[in-house]
């Protein structure tokens, strides 16, 4: 399987992580990546590695009740044939095979999506509204931070373009 930047592939492969609390997902993802970075190249071998590491973590010196609980759940999901663990392992293998620059580009795109989603649910800040006013915006107030941010970007570009035109017209 070739890594795909198709959003549906991304979502399908990562559904495995939906079995876990949000706060535990990065740890679980890193256990898969740890196995791959240690030289495991096939999905079943990566799954076996993660299963073994979960057992080690449960018996570890710092294993508290939460750690035991989440590692037990991880082992259960790794053992369940329909959990998607093997698909997720393959996704991680394909991800690690990408050039670093490509991975960074994909991560940046994802972070922009998450930031936009977070800004949509919050009202525009006083600073955003003040800056829009300073840029000369006189239209209706933006409904949320995302709208305000996009208006600021547009008005900054307009202001910059107007300033450049002004510089060229003086010559």
DSSP file (Angstrom, degrees, kcal/mol; ACC not computed):
  #  RESIDUE AA STRUCTURE BP1 BP2  ACC     N-H-->O    O-->H-N    N-H-->O    O-->H-N    TCO  KAPPA ALPHA  PHI   PSI    X-CA   Y-CA   Z-CA
    1    1 A X              0   0    0      0, 0.0     2,-0.3     0, 0.0     3,-0.0   0.000 360.0 360.0 360.0 130.4    0.0    0.0    0.0
    2    2 A X        -     0   0    0      1,-0.1     2,-0.1    92,-0.0    92,-0.1  -0.703 360.0-103.4 -89.6 141.2    1.3    3.4   -1.0
    3    3 A X        -     0   0    0     -2,-0.3     2,-0.4    91,-0.2    -1,-0.1  -0.430  40.8-157.4 -64.5 138.1    0.8    6.3    1.4
    4    4 A X        -     0   0    0      2,-0.1    -1,-0.0    -2,-0.1    91,-0.0  -0.941  25.4-155.0-120.8 140.3   -1.9    8.5    0.1
    5    5 A X        +     0   0    0     -2,-0.4     2,-0.2     4,-0.1    -1,-0.1   0.387  59.8 125.4 -89.2   3.5   -2.6   12.2    0.9
    6    6 A X     >  -     0   0    0      1,-0.1     4,-2.1     2,-0.0     3,-0.2  -0.454  64.5-136.9 -61.5 128.9   -6.2   11.5    0.1
    7    7 A X  H  > S+     0   0    0      1,-0.2     4,-2.5     2,-0.2     5,-0.2   0.842 101.2  55.8 -61.2 -35.5   -8.2   12.6    3.2
    8    8 A X  H  > S+     0   0    0      2,-0.2     4,-2.8     1,-0.2    -1,-0.2   0.907 108.3  47.4 -65.2 -41.3  -10.5    9.5    3.1
    9    9 A X  H  > S+     0   0    0     -3,-0.2     4,-2.6     2,-0.2     5,-0.3   0.925 111.7  51.7 -62.9 -44.2   -7.5    7.2    3.3
   10   10 A X  H  X S+     0   0    0     -4,-2.1     4,-1.7     1,-0.2    -2,-0.2   0.926 113.7  43.1 -58.1 -47.6   -6.1    9.2    6.1
   11   11 A X  H  X S+     0   0    0     -4,-2.5     4,-0.5     2,-0.2    -2,-0.2   0.925 113.6  51.0 -67.1 -46.0   -9.3    9.0    8.0
   12   12 A X  H >< S+     0   0    0     -4,-2.8     3,-1.0     1,-0.2     4,-0.3   0.928 112.7  45.0 -59.5 -47.3   -9.9    5.3    7.4
   13   13 A X  H >< S+     0   0    0     -4,-2.6     3,-0.8     1,-0.2    -1,-0.2   0.857 113.4  50.1 -67.2 -34.9   -6.4    4.3    8.5
   14   14 A X  H >< S+     0   0    0     -4,-1.7     3,-1.2    -5,-0.3     4,-0.4   0.417  79.1  96.0 -88.2   3.4   -6.5    6.4   11.6
   15   15 A X  G X< S+     0   0    0     -3,-1.0     3,-1.3    -4,-0.5     4,-0.3   0.770  71.2  73.7 -62.2 -23.3   -9.9    5.2   12.8
   16   16 A X  G X  S+     0   0    0     -3,-0.8     3,-1.5     1,-0.3    -1,-0.3   0.895  90.4  56.7 -54.0 -40.4   -7.9    2.7   14.9
   17   17 A X  G X  S+     0   0    0     -3,-1.2     3,-1.9     1,-0.3    -1,-0.3   0.705  87.4  77.6 -67.9 -19.0   -7.0    5.7   17.2
   18   18 A X  G <  S+     0   0    0     -3,-1.3    -1,-0.3    -4,-0.4    -2,-0.2   0.677  80.5  70.4 -64.7 -15.7  -10.7    6.4   17.7
   19   19 A X  G <  S+     0   0    0     -3,-1.5     2,-0.3    -4,-0.3    -1,-0.3   0.604  97.1  64.1 -73.0 -10.5  -10.8    3.5   20.2
   20   20 A X  S <  S-     0   0    0     -3,-1.9     5,-0.1    -4,-0.1    50,-0.0  -0.777  94.4 -93.6-119.2 156.5   -8.7    5.6   22.6
   21   21 A X    >>  -     0   0    0     -2,-0.3     3,-1.7     1,-0.1     4,-0.8  -0.329  40.5-113.9 -62.2 148.8   -9.1    8.8   24.6
   22   22 A X  H >> S+     0   0    0      1,-0.3     3,-1.0     2,-0.2     4,-0.5   0.881 115.8  56.5 -52.1 -43.3   -7.8   11.9   22.8
   23   23 A X  H 34 S+     0   0    0      1,-0.2    -1,-0.3     2,-0.1     4,-0.3   0.683 108.7  47.3 -67.6 -17.0   -5.0   12.3   25.4
   24   24 A X  H <> S+     0   0    0     -3,-1.7     4,-2.0     1,-0.1    -1,-0.2   0.560  88.0  86.0 -98.7 -10.5   -3.7    8.8   24.8
   25   25 A X  H <X S+     0   0    0     -3,-1.0     4,-2.8    -4,-0.8     5,-0.2   0.861  85.7  52.1 -65.4 -38.1   -3.6    8.9   21.0
   26   26 A X  H  X S+     0   0    0     -4,-0.5     4,-2.5     2,-0.2    -1,-0.2   0.906 109.5  50.6 -67.2 -38.6   -0.2   10.4   20.6
   27   27 A X  H  > S+     0   0    0     -4,-0.3     4,-1.7     2,-0.2    -2,-0.2   0.938 112.8  46.3 -60.6 -46.2    1.4    7.9   22.9
   28   28 A X  H  X S+     0   0    0     -4,-2.0     4,-1.6     1,-0.2    -2,-0.2   0.919 112.0  50.4 -65.6 -43.5   -0.1    5.0   21.0
   29   29 A X  H  X S+     0   0    0     -4,-2.8     4,-2.4     1,-0.2    -1,-0.2   0.913 109.2  52.7 -59.1 -42.0    0.9    6.5   17.6
   30   30 A X  H  X S+     0   0    0     -4,-2.5     4,-2.6     1,-0.2    -1,-0.2   0.819 102.7  57.6 -66.8 -30.0    4.4    6.9   18.9
   31   31 A X  H  X S+     0   0    0     -4,-1.7     4,-1.7     2,-0.2    -1,-0.2   0.911 109.0  46.2 -64.8 -40.5    4.6    3.2   19.9
   32   32 A X  H  X S+     0   0    0     -4,-1.6     4,-1.8     2,-0.2    -2,-0.2   0.943 114.6  46.8 -63.7 -47.3    3.8    2.3   16.3
   33   33 A X  H  X S+     0   0    0     -4,-2.4     4,-2.9     1,-0.2     5,-0.2   0.860 107.0  58.4 -64.7 -35.5    6.3    4.7   15.0
   34   34 A X  H  X S+     0   0    0     -4,-2.6     4,-1.2     1,-0.2    -1,-0.2   0.918 106.3  48.8 -58.5 -45.0    8.9    3.5   17.5
   35   35 A X  H  <>S+     0   0    0     -4,-1.7     5,-2.0     1,-0.2    -1,-0.2   0.896 113.0  46.8 -62.8 -40.9    8.6    0.0   16.1
   36   36 A X  H ><5S+     0   0    0     -4,-1.8     3,-1.9     1,-0.2    -2,-0.2   0.919 110.8  51.1 -68.0 -43.9    9.0    1.2   12.5
   37   37 A X  H 3<5S+     0   0    0     -4,-2.9    -1,-0.2     1,-0.3    -2,-0.2   0.721 103.3  61.1 -67.6 -20.1   12.0    3.4   13.4
   38   38 A X  T 3<5S-     0   0    0     -4,-1.2    -1,-0.3    -5,-0.2    -2,-0.2   0.372 131.1 -91.0 -87.5   4.8   13.6    0.4   15.0
   39   39 A X  T < 5S+     0   0    0     -3,-1.9     2,-0.4     1,-0.3    -3,-0.2   0.471  77.1 142.4 107.3   2.2   13.5   -1.5   11.7
   40   40 A X      < +     0   0    0     -5,-2.0    -1,-0.3     1,-0.1    -2,-0.1  -0.657  21.0 177.8 -79.1 128.5   10.2   -3.3   11.6
   41   41 A X        +     0   0    0     -2,-0.4     2,-0.4    -4,-0.0    -1,-0.1   0.521  50.4  68.5-114.3  -8.0    8.9   -3.2    8.0
   42   42 A X  S  > S-     0   0    0      1,-0.1     4,-2.3    51,-0.0     3,-0.2  -0.898  76.1-125.8-118.0 148.0    5.7   -5.1    7.9
   43   43 A X  H  > S+     0   0    0     -2,-0.4     4,-2.6     1,-0.2     5,-0.2   0.896 108.5  50.5 -58.3 -46.2    2.4   -4.3    9.5
   44   44 A X  H  > S+     0   0    0      1,-0.2     4,-2.2     2,-0.2    -1,-0.2   0.880 111.6  49.4 -61.9 -34.5    1.9   -7.6   11.4
   45   45 A X  H  > S+     0   0    0     -3,-0.2     4,-2.2     2,-0.2    -1,-0.2   0.886 110.7  49.8 -70.1 -38.1    5.4   -7.3   12.9
   46   46 A X  H  X S+     0   0    0     -4,-2.3     4,-2.6     2,-0.2    -2,-0.2   0.923 110.2  50.6 -64.6 -43.6    4.8   -3.7   13.9
   47   47 A X  H  X S+     0   0    0     -4,-2.6     4,-2.4     1,-0.2    -2,-0.2   0.917 110.6  49.5 -60.2 -43.5    1.5   -4.7   15.6
   48   48 A X  H  X S+     0   0    0     -4,-2.2     4,-2.2     1,-0.2    -1,-0.2   0.896 110.5  51.0 -62.7 -40.0    3.4   -7.5   17.5
   49   49 A X  H  X S+     0   0    0     -4,-2.2     4,-2.7     2,-0.2    -2,-0.2   0.935 110.5  47.7 -61.5 -47.3    6.0   -5.0   18.6
   50   50 A X  H  X S+     0   0    0     -4,-2.6     4,-2.4     1,-0.2    -2,-0.2   0.891 110.0  53.5 -63.4 -39.4    3.4   -2.6   19.9
   51   51 A X  H  X S+     0   0    0     -4,-2.4     4,-1.8     2,-0.2    -1,-0.2   0.932 111.4  45.5 -59.1 -46.6    1.7   -5.5   21.7
   52   52 A X  H  X S+     0   0    0     -4,-2.2     4,-2.2     1,-0.2    -2,-0.2   0.909 112.1  51.1 -64.7 -42.5    4.9   -6.4   23.4
   53   53 A X  H  X S+     0   0    0     -4,-2.7     4,-2.5     1,-0.2    -1,-0.2   0.872 106.7  54.7 -64.1 -36.0    5.8   -2.8   24.3
   54   54 A X  H  X S+     0   0    0     -4,-2.4     4,-1.9     2,-0.2    -1,-0.2   0.911 108.3  49.5 -62.5 -41.2    2.3   -2.4   25.9
   55   55 A X  H  X S+     0   0    0     -4,-1.8     4,-1.4     2,-0.2    -2,-0.2   0.907 110.6  49.9 -62.6 -42.3    3.0   -5.4   28.1
   56   56 A X  H  X S+     0   0    0     -4,-2.2     4,-0.6     1,-0.2    -2,-0.2   0.908 109.4  51.4 -62.1 -42.1    6.4   -3.9   29.1
   57   57 A X  H >< S+     0   0    0     -4,-2.5     3,-0.6     1,-0.2    -1,-0.2   0.862 106.7  53.8 -65.5 -35.0    4.8   -0.6   29.9
   58   58 A X  H 3< S+     0   0    0     -4,-1.9    -1,-0.2     1,-0.2    -2,-0.2   0.841 114.5  41.1 -67.6 -31.9    2.2   -2.3   32.1
   59   59 A X  H 3< S+     0   0    0     -4,-1.4    -1,-0.2    -3,-0.2    -2,-0.2   0.437  94.9 119.0 -93.5  -0.3    4.9   -4.0   34.1
   60   60 A X  S X< S-     0   0    0     -3,-0.6     3,-1.5    -4,-0.6    -3,-0.1  -0.130  78.4-108.2 -69.7 163.2    7.1   -0.9   34.2
   61   61 A X  T 3  S+     0   0    0      1,-0.3    -1,-0.1     0, 0.0    -4,-0.1   0.798 117.9  42.6 -58.4 -33.9    8.3    0.9   37.3
   62   62 A X  T 3  S+     0   0    0     -5,-0.1     2,-0.7     2,-0.0    -1,-0.3   0.201  78.5 133.3-103.6  15.9    6.1    3.9   36.6
   63   63 A X    <   +     0   0    0     -3,-1.5     2,-0.1     4,-0.1    -5,-0.1  -0.558  30.9 178.8 -73.5 111.0    2.9    2.1   35.6
   64   64 A X     >  -     0   0    0     -2,-0.7     4,-2.4     1,-0.0     5,-0.2  -0.386  48.2 -84.9 -98.4-175.4    0.0    3.6   37.4
   65   65 A X  H  > S+     0   0    0      1,-0.2     4,-2.4     2,-0.2     5,-0.1   0.881 128.9  50.2 -61.1 -39.5   -3.7    2.5   37.1
   66   66 A X  H  > S+     0   0    0      2,-0.2     4,-2.8     1,-0.2     5,-0.2   0.915 110.1  50.1 -65.6 -42.2   -4.3    4.7   34.1
   67   67 A X  H  > S+     0   0    0      1,-0.2     4,-2.3     2,-0.2     5,-0.2   0.928 112.1  47.2 -62.0 -45.3   -1.2    3.3   32.3
   68   68 A X  H  X S+     0   0    0     -4,-2.4     4,-2.2     1,-0.2    -1,-0.2   0.913 112.9  50.6 -62.4 -42.3   -2.3   -0.3   33.0
   69   69 A X  H  X S+     0   0    0     -4,-2.4     4,-2.2    -5,-0.2    -2,-0.2   0.936 113.5  42.7 -62.7 -48.0   -5.8    0.6   31.8
   70   70 A X  H  X S+     0   0    0     -4,-2.8     4,-2.1     1,-0.2    -1,-0.2   0.853 115.2  49.1 -71.9 -32.5   -4.8    2.2   28.5
   71   71 A X  H  X S+     0   0    0     -4,-2.3     4,-2.4    -5,-0.2    -1,-0.2   0.841 110.1  52.0 -73.9 -31.9   -2.2   -0.5   27.7
   72   72 A X  H  X S+     0   0    0     -4,-2.2     4,-2.3    -5,-0.2    -2,-0.2   0.934 111.2  47.3 -65.0 -45.7   -4.7   -3.2   28.4
   73   73 A X  H  X S+     0   0    0     -4,-2.2     4,-2.6     2,-0.2     5,-0.2   0.908 110.5  53.1 -60.9 -42.2   -7.1   -1.5   26.0
   74   74 A X  H  X S+     0   0    0     -4,-2.1     4,-2.6     1,-0.2    -2,-0.2   0.936 109.3  47.8 -58.9 -47.7   -4.3   -1.2   23.5
   75   75 A X  H  X S+     0   0    0     -4,-2.4     4,-1.5     1,-0.2    -1,-0.2   0.892 111.4  51.4 -62.4 -38.4   -3.5   -4.9   23.7
   76   76 A X  H  X S+     0   0    0     -4,-2.3     4,-1.2     1,-0.2    -1,-0.2   0.924 112.2  45.8 -63.0 -43.8   -7.2   -5.8   23.3
   77   77 A X  H  < S+     0   0    0     -4,-2.6     8,-0.4     1,-0.2     6,-0.3   0.861 110.0  54.0 -68.9 -35.3   -7.5   -3.6   20.2
   78   78 A X  H  < S+     0   0    0     -4,-2.6    -1,-0.2     1,-0.2    -2,-0.2   0.820 111.6  46.6 -66.1 -29.4   -4.3   -5.0   18.8
   79   79 A X  H  < S+     0   0    0     -4,-1.5     2,-0.4    -5,-0.2    -1,-0.2   0.679  90.2  95.2 -85.6 -20.2   -5.8   -8.5   19.2
   80   80 A X    ><  -     0   0    0     -4,-1.2     3,-1.5     1,-0.1     5,-0.4  -0.611  68.8-146.6 -77.9 123.9   -9.2   -7.7   17.7
   81   81 A X  T 3  S+     0   0    0     -2,-0.4     3,-0.3     1,-0.3    -1,-0.1   0.750  96.0  44.2 -64.8 -23.4   -9.3   -8.6   14.0
   82   82 A X  T 3  S+     0   0    0      1,-0.2    -1,-0.3     2,-0.1    -5,-0.1   0.291  84.3  95.3-103.7  11.2  -11.7   -5.7   13.1
   83   83 A X  S <  S-     0   0    0     -3,-1.5    -1,-0.2    -6,-0.3    -2,-0.1   0.732  90.5-122.9 -75.0 -21.0  -10.0   -3.0   15.1
   84   84 A X     >  +     0   0    0     -4,-0.3     4,-2.6    -3,-0.3   -68,-0.3   0.594  67.5 136.0  89.6  11.3   -7.9   -1.7   12.2
   85   85 A X  H  > S+     0   0    0     -5,-0.4     4,-2.5    -8,-0.4     5,-0.1   0.901  72.8  47.5 -61.1 -42.3   -4.6   -2.1   14.0
   86   86 A X  H  > S+     0   0    0      2,-0.2     4,-2.2     1,-0.2    -1,-0.2   0.907 112.3  49.5 -67.8 -40.6   -2.9   -3.7   10.9
   87   87 A X  H  > S+     0   0    0      2,-0.2     4,-2.4     1,-0.2    -2,-0.2   0.907 111.9  49.2 -62.3 -41.0   -4.2   -1.0    8.6
   88   88 A X  H  X S+     0   0    0     -4,-2.6     4,-2.4     2,-0.2    -2,-0.2   0.905 108.8  52.4 -66.1 -40.2   -3.0    1.7   11.1
   89   89 A X  H  X S+     0   0    0     -4,-2.5     4,-2.3     2,-0.2    -1,-0.2   0.909 110.7  48.1 -60.6 -41.5    0.4    0.0   11.2
   90   90 A X  H  X S+     0   0    0     -4,-2.2     4,-2.8     2,-0.2     5,-0.2   0.900 108.6  53.9 -66.8 -39.6    0.6    0.1    7.4
   91   91 A X  H  X S+     0   0    0     -4,-2.4     4,-2.5     1,-0.2    -2,-0.2   0.930 110.2  47.6 -56.5 -46.0   -0.4    3.7    7.4
   92   92 A X  H  X S+     0   0    0     -4,-2.4     4,-2.6     2,-0.2    -2,-0.2   0.888 110.6  51.4 -65.0 -39.8    2.4    4.4    9.8
   93   93 A X  H  X S+     0   0    0     -4,-2.3     4,-1.2     2,-0.2    -2,-0.2   0.940 112.8  45.4 -60.9 -47.0    4.9    2.5    7.7
   94   94 A X  H  X S+     0   0    0     -4,-2.8     4,-0.7     1,-0.2    -2,-0.2   0.878 111.5  53.4 -65.0 -38.3    3.8    4.4    4.6
   95   95 A X  H >< S+     0   0    0     -4,-2.5     3,-1.2     1,-0.2    -2,-0.2   0.935 108.3  49.0 -60.9 -47.6    4.0    7.7    6.6
   96   96 A X  H 3< S+     0   0    0     -4,-2.6    -1,-0.2     1,-0.3    -2,-0.2   0.744 103.9  61.6 -66.3 -22.8    7.6    7.0    7.7
   97   97 A X  H 3< S+     0   0    0     -4,-1.2    -1,-0.3    -5,-0.2    -2,-0.2   0.679  85.2  96.7 -77.6 -17.2    8.6    6.2    4.1
   98   98 A X  S << S-     0   0    0     -3,-1.2     2,-0.0    -4,-0.7    -3,-0.0  -0.378  90.2 -97.9 -68.5 149.1    7.6    9.7    3.0
   99   99 A X    >>  -     0   0    0      1,-0.1     4,-2.1    -2,-0.1     3,-0.6  -0.395  34.3-115.3 -61.9 147.2   10.4   12.3    2.7
  100  100 A X  H 3> S+     0   0    0      1,-0.3     4,-2.6     2,-0.2     5,-0.2   0.872 115.3  56.2 -53.7 -41.5   10.6   14.5    5.8
  101  101 A X  H 3> S+     0   0    0      1,-0.2     4,-1.9     2,-0.2    -1,-0.3   0.881 107.4  48.9 -61.7 -38.3    9.7   17.6    3.7
  102  102 A X  H <> S+     0   0    0     -3,-0.6     4,-2.2     2,-0.2    -1,-0.2   0.900 110.5  50.3 -67.9 -41.0    6.5   15.9    2.5
  103  103 A X  H  X S+     0   0    0     -4,-2.1     4,-2.7     1,-0.2    -2,-0.2   0.917 110.7  49.8 -61.9 -42.8    5.5   14.9    6.1
  104  104 A X  H  X S+     0   0    0     -4,-2.6     4,-2.4     1,-0.2    -1,-0.2   0.892 109.4  51.7 -63.6 -39.8    6.1   18.4    7.3
  105  105 A X  H  X S+     0   0    0     -4,-1.9     4,-1.9    -5,-0.2    -1,-0.2   0.918 111.9  46.1 -62.9 -44.0    4.0   19.8    4.5
  106  106 A X  H  X S+     0   0    0     -4,-2.2     4,-2.2     2,-0.2    -2,-0.2   0.914 112.4  50.5 -65.1 -43.8    1.1   17.4    5.3
  107  107 A X  H  X S+     0   0    0     -4,-2.7     4,-2.5     1,-0.2    -2,-0.2   0.886 108.7  52.2 -63.4 -38.2    1.4   18.2    9.1
  108  108 A X  H  X S+     0   0    0     -4,-2.4     4,-2.0     1,-0.2    -1,-0.2   0.915 108.8  50.3 -64.7 -41.4    1.3   21.9    8.4
  109  109 A X  H  X S+     0   0    0     -4,-1.9     4,-1.7     1,-0.2    -2,-0.2   0.905 111.1  49.0 -61.9 -41.5   -1.9   21.5    6.3
  110  110 A X  H  X S+     0   0    0     -4,-2.2     4,-2.4     1,-0.2    -2,-0.2   0.913 108.8  52.2 -64.2 -42.6   -3.5   19.5    9.1
  111  111 A X  H  X S+     0   0    0     -4,-2.5     4,-2.4     1,-0.2    -1,-0.2   0.870 107.4  52.7 -65.3 -34.4   -2.6   22.1   11.7
  112  112 A X  H  X S+     0   0    0     -4,-2.0     4,-2.4     2,-0.2    -1,-0.2   0.889 108.7  50.6 -66.0 -38.0   -4.2   24.9    9.6
  113  113 A X  H  X S+     0   0    0     -4,-1.7     4,-2.2     2,-0.2    -2,-0.2   0.928 112.3  46.1 -63.8 -44.9   -7.4   22.8    9.4
  114  114 A X  H  X S+     0   0    0     -4,-2.4     4,-2.2     2,-0.2    -2,-0.2   0.898 112.6  50.1 -66.0 -40.3   -7.5   22.3   13.2
  115  115 A X  H  X S+     0   0    0     -4,-2.4     4,-2.3     2,-0.2    -1,-0.2   0.916 110.8  49.7 -63.9 -42.8   -6.7   26.0   13.8
  116  116 A X  H  X S+     0   0    0     -4,-2.4     4,-1.6     1,-0.2    -2,-0.2   0.916 110.4  50.3 -62.6 -42.6   -9.5   27.1   11.5
  117  117 A X  H  X S+     0   0    0     -4,-2.2     4,-0.7     1,-0.2    -1,-0.2   0.896 111.6  48.3 -62.8 -39.8  -12.0   24.7   13.1
  118  118 A X  H >< S+     0   0    0     -4,-2.2     3,-0.6     1,-0.2    -1,-0.2   0.883 110.7  50.5 -68.5 -38.0  -11.0   26.1   16.5
  119  119 A X  H >< S+     0   0    0     -4,-2.3     3,-1.3     1,-0.2    26,-1.0   0.776  99.3  66.4 -72.4 -25.5  -11.3   29.7   15.4
  120  120 A X  H 3< S+     0   0    0     -4,-1.6    -1,-0.2     1,-0.3    -2,-0.2   0.804  99.0  52.0 -64.7 -28.4  -14.8   29.1   13.9
  121  121 A X  T << S+     0   0    0     -4,-0.7     2,-0.4    -3,-0.6    -1,-0.3   0.393 101.2  71.7 -91.2   3.3  -16.3   28.5   17.3
  122  122 A X  S <  S-     0   0    0     -3,-1.3    23,-2.5    -4,-0.1    24,-0.3  -0.931  82.4-112.5-124.3 144.2  -15.0   31.7   19.0
  123  123 A X        -     0   0    0     -2,-0.4    21,-0.2    21,-0.3    20,-0.1  -0.319  47.2 -86.9 -68.7 155.5  -16.0   35.3   18.6
  124  124 A X        -     0   0    0     18,-0.4    -1,-0.1     1,-0.1    21,-0.1  -0.298  49.5-117.3 -58.0 144.4  -13.6   37.8   17.0
  125  125 A X     >  -     0   0    0      1,-0.1     4,-2.4    -3,-0.1     5,-0.2  -0.408  16.5-114.7 -82.9 162.5  -11.3   39.3   19.5
  126  126 A X  H  > S+     0   0    0      1,-0.2     4,-2.8     2,-0.2     5,-0.2   0.878 118.3  54.9 -61.6 -37.7  -11.1   43.0   20.4
  127  127 A X  H  > S+     0   0    0      2,-0.2     4,-2.5     1,-0.2    -1,-0.2   0.912 107.8  48.5 -63.7 -41.8   -7.6   43.1   19.0
  128  128 A X  H  > S+     0   0    0      2,-0.2     4,-2.5     1,-0.2    -2,-0.2   0.939 113.3  47.1 -62.7 -45.7   -8.8   41.6   15.7
  129  129 A X  H  X S+     0   0    0     -4,-2.4     4,-2.0     1,-0.2    -2,-0.2   0.905 113.3  48.8 -63.3 -41.3  -11.7   44.1   15.5
  130  130 A X  H  X S+     0   0    0     -4,-2.8     4,-2.3     2,-0.2    -1,-0.2   0.893 111.5  49.1 -64.0 -40.7   -9.3   47.0   16.4
  131  131 A X  H  X S+     0   0    0     -4,-2.5     4,-1.9     2,-0.2    -2,-0.2   0.897 108.6  52.9 -68.4 -39.4   -6.8   46.0   13.7
  132  132 A X  H  X>S+     0   0    0     -4,-2.5     5,-2.5     1,-0.2     4,-0.5   0.922 110.3  48.8 -59.1 -43.0   -9.5   45.7   11.1
  133  133 A X  H ><5S+     0   0    0     -4,-2.0     3,-1.2     1,-0.2    -2,-0.2   0.913 109.4  51.7 -62.4 -43.2  -10.6   49.2   11.9
  134  134 A X  H 3<5S+     0   0    0     -4,-2.3    -1,-0.2     1,-0.3    -2,-0.2   0.812 106.1  55.2 -64.3 -30.1   -7.0   50.4   11.7
  135  135 A X  H 3<5S-     0   0    0     -4,-1.9    -1,-0.3    -5,-0.1    -2,-0.2   0.597 125.1-104.2 -77.8 -10.6   -6.6   48.8    8.3
  136  136 A X  T <<5 +     0   0    0     -3,-1.2     2,-0.3    -4,-0.5    -3,-0.2   0.528  65.9 154.8 101.0   7.4   -9.7   50.8    7.1
  137  137 A X      < +     0   0    0     -5,-2.5    -1,-0.3    -6,-0.2    -2,-0.1  -0.540   9.9 166.2 -71.6 129.0  -12.3   48.0    7.2
  138  138 A X        +     0   0    0     -2,-0.3    -1,-0.1     2,-0.0     3,-0.1   0.253  38.0 108.4-126.2   9.9  -15.8   49.5    7.7
  139  139 A X  S    S-     0   0    0      1,-0.2     3,-0.1     0, 0.0    -2,-0.0   0.056  82.6 -52.7 -76.6-170.3  -18.0   46.5    6.8
  140  140 A X        -     0   0    0      1,-0.1    -1,-0.2     3,-0.0     3,-0.1  -0.322  69.6 -94.5 -64.9 148.3  -20.1   44.4    9.1
  141  141 A X        -     0   0    0      1,-0.1    -1,-0.1    -3,-0.1   -12,-0.0  -0.350  46.2-102.6 -64.9 142.9  -18.3   42.9   12.0
  142  142 A X        -     0   0    0      1,-0.1   -18,-0.4    -3,-0.1    -1,-0.1  -0.335  21.1-134.9 -65.3 148.2  -16.9   39.4   11.5
  143  143 A X  S    S-     0   0    0    -20,-0.1     2,-0.3    -3,-0.1    -1,-0.1   0.710  78.5  -0.3 -78.8 -21.1  -19.0   36.6   13.0
  144  144 A X  S  > S-     0   0    0    -21,-0.2     4,-2.3     1,-0.1   -21,-0.3  -0.933  82.3 -87.7-157.0 177.2  -16.0   34.7   14.4
  145  145 A X  H  > S+     0   0    0    -23,-2.5     4,-2.8   -26,-1.0   -25,-0.2   0.842 121.7  55.3 -64.1 -34.4  -12.2   34.6   14.7
  146  146 A X  H  > S+     0   0    0    -27,-0.8     4,-2.5   -24,-0.3    -1,-0.2   0.947 109.4  45.8 -65.3 -47.5  -11.8   32.8   11.5
  147  147 A X  H  > S+     0   0    0      1,-0.2     4,-2.6     2,-0.2    -2,-0.2   0.923 114.2  49.6 -59.3 -44.1  -13.8   35.4    9.5
  148  148 A X  H  X S+     0   0    0     -4,-2.3     4,-2.6     1,-0.2    -2,-0.2   0.917 110.2  50.5 -61.4 -43.7  -11.8   38.1   11.3
  149  149 A X  H  X S+     0   0    0     -4,-2.8     4,-2.4     1,-0.2    -1,-0.2   0.909 111.8  47.0 -61.7 -42.8   -8.5   36.4   10.5
  150  150 A X  H  X S+     0   0    0     -4,-2.5     4,-2.4     2,-0.2    -1,-0.2   0.888 111.8  50.7 -68.4 -38.4   -9.4   36.1    6.8
  151  151 A X  H  X S+     0   0    0     -4,-2.6     4,-3.0    -5,-0.2     5,-0.2   0.917 109.7  51.0 -63.3 -42.1  -10.6   39.7    6.6
  152  152 A X  H  X S+     0   0    0     -4,-2.6     4,-2.7     2,-0.2     5,-0.2   0.936 110.3  49.2 -60.2 -46.6   -7.3   40.8    8.2
  153  153 A X  H  X S+     0   0    0     -4,-2.4     4,-2.2     1,-0.2    -1,-0.2   0.930 113.5  46.5 -57.8 -45.6   -5.4   38.8    5.6
  154  154 A X  H  X S+     0   0    0     -4,-2.4     4,-2.3     1,-0.2    -2,-0.2   0.915 114.6  46.0 -64.8 -43.5   -7.4   40.3    2.8
  155  155 A X  H  X S+     0   0    0     -4,-3.0     4,-2.6     2,-0.2    -1,-0.2   0.837 111.0  52.6 -71.6 -32.1   -7.1   43.9    4.1
  156  156 A X  H  X S+     0   0    0     -4,-2.7     4,-2.7    -5,-0.2    -1,-0.2   0.928 111.3  47.1 -65.1 -43.5   -3.4   43.5    4.7
  157  157 A X  H  X S+     0   0    0     -4,-2.2     4,-2.7    -5,-0.2    -2,-0.2   0.908 113.3  48.8 -63.3 -41.6   -2.9   42.3    1.1
  158  158 A X  H  X S+     0   0    0     -4,-2.3     4,-2.8     2,-0.2    -2,-0.2   0.922 112.5  47.7 -63.3 -45.3   -5.1   45.2   -0.1
  159  159 A X  H  X S+     0   0    0     -4,-2.6     4,-2.3     2,-0.2    -2,-0.2   0.906 113.2  48.1 -62.3 -42.6   -3.1   47.7    1.9
  160  160 A X  H  X S+     0   0    0     -4,-2.7     4,-2.4     2,-0.2    -2,-0.2   0.917 112.5  48.7 -65.2 -43.4    0.2   46.3    0.7
  161  161 A X  H  X S+     0   0    0     -4,-2.7     4,-2.6     1,-0.2    -2,-0.2   0.924 111.7  49.3 -62.8 -44.5   -1.0   46.3   -2.9
  162  162 A X  H  X S+     0   0    0     -4,-2.8     4,-2.4     1,-0.2    -1,-0.2   0.899 111.1  49.9 -61.6 -40.6   -2.2   49.9   -2.6
  163  163 A X  H  X S+     0   0    0     -4,-2.3     4,-2.1     2,-0.2    -1,-0.2   0.895 111.6  48.5 -65.1 -40.3    1.2   50.9   -1.0
  164  164 A X  H  X S+     0   0    0     -4,-2.4     4,-2.3     2,-0.2    -2,-0.2   0.908 111.0  49.7 -66.7 -41.5    3.1   49.2   -3.9
  165  165 A X  H  X S+     0   0    0     -4,-2.6     4,-2.3     1,-0.2    -2,-0.2   0.919 110.3  51.9 -62.3 -42.3    0.9   50.9   -6.5
  166  166 A X  H  X S+     0   0    0     -4,-2.4     4,-0.9     1,-0.2    -2,-0.2   0.882 109.1  50.0 -60.5 -39.9    1.6   54.2   -4.7
  167  167 A X  H  < S+     0   0    0     -4,-2.1     4,-0.5     1,-0.2     3,-0.4   0.908 113.4  45.4 -65.7 -41.3    5.3   53.6   -4.8
  168  168 A X  H >< S+     0   0    0     -4,-2.3     3,-0.7     1,-0.2    -2,-0.2   0.824 107.5  57.2 -73.5 -31.4    5.3   52.8   -8.5
  169  169 A X  H 3< S+     0   0    0     -4,-2.3    -1,-0.2     1,-0.2    -2,-0.2   0.723 100.4  59.0 -73.9 -19.2    3.1   55.7   -9.5
  170  170 A X  T 3<        0   0    0     -4,-0.9    -1,-0.2    -3,-0.4    -2,-0.2   0.683 360.0 360.0 -79.7 -18.6    5.5   58.2   -7.9
  171  171 A X    <         0   0    0     -3,-0.7    -1,-0.2    -4,-0.5    -2,-0.1   0.489 360.0 360.0 -77.0 360.0    8.3   57.1  -10.2
